Amino acid sequence: CTVAHLIAQYDTASGELVKRRPRRVPRNATADVQINLERFLCMEAFTDFRKLGRFMLRDRGVTVAAGMVTAIGSARSTRK
């Protein structure tokens, strides 16, 4: 998967908007992020199905992000 857009960063304690379109998200921060997947994956919005609405991003055995699915975009197939 790839991180397509960093949409917004929020204050972890209060939930208030800190910055729109940040260049990076610091460690232990809260953010809205758009993620594009390279293959199909079974996911649901957290509000609809809690168990399928959580995710973790790992790189070489290290967790780099964890969160909740807030919205699911349309699936665009690149196969012909």
Backbone hydrogen bonds in HBPLUS format (Angstrom, degrees):
<---DONOR---> <-ACCEPTOR-->    atom                        ^
c    i                          cat <-CA-CA->   ^        H-A-AA   ^      H-
h    n   atom  resd res      DA  || num        DHA   H-A  angle D-A-AA Bond
n    s   type  num  typ     dist DA aas  dist angle  dist       angle   num
A0002-THR N   A0036-ASN O   2.86 MM  34  5.32 159.3  1.91 154.3 161.3     1
A0036-ASN N   A0002-THR O   2.84 MM  34  5.32 163.5  1.87 164.5 167.0     2
A0004-ALA N   A0034-GLN O   2.77 MM  30  5.43 139.7  1.93 143.3 155.2     3
A0005-HIS N   A0034-GLN O   3.39 MM  29  5.09 158.6  2.44 126.6 131.4     4
A0034-GLN N   A0005-HIS O   2.90 MM  29  5.09 167.4  1.92 150.4 154.7     5
A0007-ILE N   A0032-ASP O   2.89 MM  25  5.28 140.1  2.05 141.9 151.5     6
A0021-ARG N   A0007-ILE O   2.89 MM  14  4.86 175.3  1.89 128.0 127.3     7
A0008-ALA N   A0032-ASP O   3.40 MM  24  5.20 157.7  2.46 129.4 132.7     8
A0032-ASP N   A0008-ALA O   2.85 MM  24  5.20 154.6  1.92 142.0 150.0     9
A0009-GLN N   A0019-LYS O   2.82 MM  10  5.27 156.7  1.88 158.8 165.3    10
A0018-VAL N   A0009-GLN O   2.80 MM   9  5.55 167.8  1.81 149.1 150.6    11
A0019-LYS N   A0009-GLN O   3.28 MM  10  5.27 160.1  2.32 135.6 138.3    12
A0010-TYR N   A0030-THR O   2.81 MM  20  5.33 172.2  1.81 146.7 149.0    13
A0011-ASP N   A0016-GLU O   2.78 MM   5  5.34 160.8  1.82 155.1 161.0    14
A0015-GLY N   A0011-ASP O   2.78 MM   4  4.94 143.7  1.91 134.5 145.0    15
A0044-GLU N   A0052-LEU O   3.17 MM   8  5.30 163.0  2.20 122.9 121.5    16
A0048-ASP N   A0045-ALA O   2.99 MM   3  5.33 138.0  2.17 107.3 118.9    17
A0049-PHE N   A0045-ALA O   3.02 MM   4  6.25 166.1  2.04 165.9 169.6    18
A0046-PHE N   A0069-VAL O   2.85 MM  23  5.41 173.4  1.85 157.1 155.1    19
A0053-GLY N   A0050-ARG O   3.25 MM   3  4.96 154.1  2.32  96.0 103.4    20
A0069-VAL N   A0053-GLY O   2.74 MM  16  5.00 159.8  1.78 139.5 143.8    21
A0055-PHE N   A0067-GLY O   2.99 MM  12  5.53 151.5  2.07 145.8 146.7    22
A0067-GLY N   A0055-PHE O   3.02 MM  12  5.53 158.8  2.07 147.1 148.2    23
A0057-LEU N   A0065-ALA O   2.74 MM   8  5.01 166.7  1.76 140.9 144.5    24
A0064-VAL N   A0057-LEU O   2.81 MM   7  5.69 159.6  1.85 151.9 159.0    25
A0065-ALA N   A0057-LEU O   3.32 MM   8  5.01 149.2  2.42 139.7 136.8    26
A0059-ASP N   A0062-VAL O   2.86 MM   3  5.29 160.0  1.90 148.6 151.8    27
A0062-VAL N   A0059-ASP O   3.09 MM   3  5.29 160.0  2.13 109.9 116.2    28
